[in-house]
Amino acid sequence: MSVVIRLTRQGRHKRPFYRIVVAEKTMPRDGRFLELVGFINNLKPEHEVKLNEERVKYWIGVGAKPSDTVASIIDNKIPGFLADLENTRLAKIRSKRSARKARRANA
């Protein structure tokens, strides 16, 4: 089961607002979702955004992938969070690579 964090459209004709939801990748855009973690209303001048940061961190921690739009929203609301995750992932890969090279050099 592949899980994504994405937007789903709500509202009425020409008055949309969007919910930020955690859903399975195979579900339709406005279909069933696992959890509602926030919303964004672009019609207000200040672009009202509410995000449950704790739940977003949890879902990303267990492997959910945010869409590009949601990633930019998360980056605005939780500065540096996604960059730190990427840096730790790359550091882990580099350490495994160097350990593998050291084993090959000793063999």
WOMO-V941991 format. One record per residue. SS is DSSP state (H for helix, E for strand, C for the rest). PSI is psi as a letter, one per 40 degrees, with the letter a starting at -180 (* if undefined). Layout:
# WOMO-V941991
ss:psi
SS:PSI
SS:PSI
This chain:
# WOMO-V941991
ss:psi
C:h
C:h
E:h
E:i
E:h
E:i
E:i
E:h
E:h
E:a
E:a
E:a
C:h
C:e
E:g
E:i
E:i
E:h
E:i
E:h
E:i
E:h
E:i
E:i
C:d
C:e
C:i
C:i
C:d
C:f
C:a
C:i
C:i
C:d
E:i
E:h
E:e
E:a
E:i
E:h
E:h
C:e
C:d
C:i
C:d
C:e
C:g
E:h
E:h
E:h
E:h
C:g
H:d
H:d
H:d
H:d
H:d
H:d
H:d
H:d
H:d
C:e
C:e
C:i
E:h
E:i
C:i
H:d
H:d
H:d
H:d
H:d
H:d
H:d
H:d
H:d
H:d
C:g
C:h
C:e
H:d
H:d
H:d
H:d
H:d
H:d
H:d
H:d
H:d
H:d
H:d
H:d
H:d
H:d
H:d
H:d
H:d
H:d
H:d
H:d
H:d
H:d
H:d
H:d
H:d
H:d
C:*
